[in-house]
Amino acid sequence: MTPPFGSHRGAVRFLWPAAVALLSGLLLLLIALPVVGLLFSASPRELLAGLADPLVIPALRLSVFTTTLSLLLILACGTPLAWVIARRTGRGWRILETIVELPVVLPPAVAGVALLLAFGRRGLLGPALGGAGIGIPFTRAAVVFAQTFVAAPFYLQAAVAAFRRLDPDLVLVARTLGASRPRVLGAVAIPLSWSGLAGGAAMSWARALGEFGATLMFAGNMSGRTQTLPLAIYTALESDLHAAQSLSILLVVVAFVLLVAVRAGARR
Amino acid sequence: MTGLDVEVHGTAGALAIDVSFRTSGAPLVFAGPNGAGKTRALMMILGASRPARGHVTLDGVPLYDGARAVDLPIEARRIGFLPQRYGLFPHLDVLGNVAFGIAAAPRVERVRLARQALEDVDAGALADRRPAELSGGETQRVALARALAARPRALLLDEPLAALDVSVRRDMRRFLAARLRAWSIPTVVVTHDRADAEALDGDVIVLENGAITQRGRLADLTAHPATPFVRELAG
């Protein structure tokens, strides 16, 4: 007589690989097919012609400008913040850590509303800013605000994790050798956390580059002023599909190169 | 008034810590079982952990004084520190490590002083190496050179020989004892090893459960151990 387990095992041995192949194949198809469609559904000449669309150059320029600014802002303010969060142990700091990670899970539309309610004309800081003659919404500054809001957490998370991996003895020894706290950060902590910080910066920049929803709501969609690459794609879709496609391929290539670089950096 | 004068009271978790001693010249041996609060006491002296009250005075200069609200930051205390794993900066070569704490302005002068500090511990040949390429004994020499190059007024060493292989420990012990005697600045050496205490030939204080249970010369501790731990240490 065959033991009951044996027959089950026979069925599982046959069915399990088939099920795995089917399920993972479905998901792979769903992920890969749109990329394939993007890359191969137009001829190179059509794609090049798409890049000549008048929307393209201003959007490209604006995206490079605003994401660079956002990234600099995130690095300059996020590095000290991540260092403090990584070094402190109090409960207040854990709560703060959770708060700064919130934008990662926030729907972009919510981020747009939240930014308007903070910096909009009728928002929290609206009267103060208005009194000083400053209007943030629907300007380039708003684009940078939106990008920074959604992208900063990616850098912060990576930087906090990298700083936590640092041997605390090194920090203490550096200070006994006379190094001030800024020097410890600049000469010991940052060089030793370099790959983690660079990976976080790359992810953060990719997120800023792709920012769409919050920018649309908070900064608008004005060509040459607030229309970044993702917004230009959205606009071009109505008039010139090939322009949308060319810009999309450009973003895919940039994202792919970044991903490969980050993974190579993480492996080192 | 020269020397290191310490009286610190505080807590480490549930443990109450009360440590007082005065030392100058000969190294002070700081012994005690794991979890007795030795590391926390060192941190209080260095300024990495704030005592509840007490004072830390170095060559007459108050570094910490609970009553007078004096609390100098770590980098202003001029106390050299060697952690158990020595804590060399892995991203700098040996020369860069030793030069890190040298305040001298021109770069050439810093490099000259760093090379000299390495020569002083017979490690001049290691200048261009990376910390990862050093043996245990070499790492310790470099860490000592680095601490000394910063011209500290006192030195704290946390189990300086524990990370070494038994084969090199004896040589390094002799080397360390000779150098500490030659440098002759107030020094505290944490150790569990009777052989270390013997070689260093200074006063011994024993910390158990946060409080000092015995102090004196090693010979006195051996003759009249106050606790089972001291008997084991001295035995």
Interface residues (C-beta under 8 A of the other chain):
Chain A: D167 D169 L170 L172 V173 A174 R175 T176 L177 G178 A179 S180 R181 A187 V188 P191 L192
Chain B: L46 A48 P73 I74 E75 R77 R78 I79 G80 F81 P83 R85 G87 F89 P90 H91 F100 G101 A103 R146 A147 A150 P152
